[in-house]
């Protein structure tokens, strides 16, 4: 049992030339938002040490962080779009395979309907009719007419929803043969010029399919080779375009991930360099502090030595020793004691 045209289930138009993707453009203007602002230094803990990031290194860290977030968004968006394209391509491939199978069925049906013993074998030919007005909405009911499918290059392609009299319909209740009006549709294969030549009429073949328990019809000018069918070509090109887009988006996703990883490495290196700089500055500060302490201690020792050489008397003769003198000016002794 053929699947038949599935235009009533369409959720959107088909695009010709490979079904490429497009999207809105985004701009990243006004980054600084109207002038530079004072940035407070960043304080962070790194292996038990507080690291302060400021100045040019702080600006670099902010820029790397911003681009990292952007790369993550790009990777997520590209991955999502790629997954969607692959899903659409998979659905299209399923329908393309069904169309290939249907091609064999419909050609056998048309050949059987054209045979001399066609009616004996349950195959019939009829003239179906349809309004000649063109509809651009998607077919979702039993409204007959010409429906727009899409563009094949610069040419608009249409399909037809037609009605025909089935004079071989068997009433399920009475069991009698009656004439009933049936609805059918073609695949998308007609241009405007071809439609004008039809004049609202099209020859069809129809038969009752026992496996499905229903009547099947198809237009007699349905192409012998599936590759001659415009709808098949358009869907095939769209599928190729979706797969090509998915491949490009996969590459873009990988590139975005690589960029994101590189930015993370850059952030880590920036922090490491800042930590090394902070450690070196701390060591220099410690050395400076130690040098200052030593200098102060030396000054204290010098002051104590100077104090020791003041207000003295000779330990032997008791004469006053001048400040700074190394010997008693009277007896020449070098032992002293403080004046009482």
Secondary structure, 3 states (H helix, E strand, C coil): CCCCCCHHHCCCCECCCCCCCCCCCCCCCCCCCCCCCCCCCEEEEECCEEEEECHHHHHHHHHHHHHHHHHHHHHHHHHHHHHHHHHHHHHHHHHHHHHHHHHHHHHHHHHHHHCCCCHHHCEEEEEEECCCCEECCCCCCCCCEEEEEEEECCEEEEEEEEEEEEEEEECCCCCCEEEEEEEEECCCCECHHHHHHHCCEEEEEEEEECCCCEEEEEECCCCCCHHHCHHHHHHHHHHHHHHHHHHHHHHHHHHHHHHHHHHHHHHHHHHHHHHHHHHHHHHHHHHHHHHHHHHHHHHHHHHHHHHHCCCEEECCCCCEECCCCCCCCCCCCCCEEECC
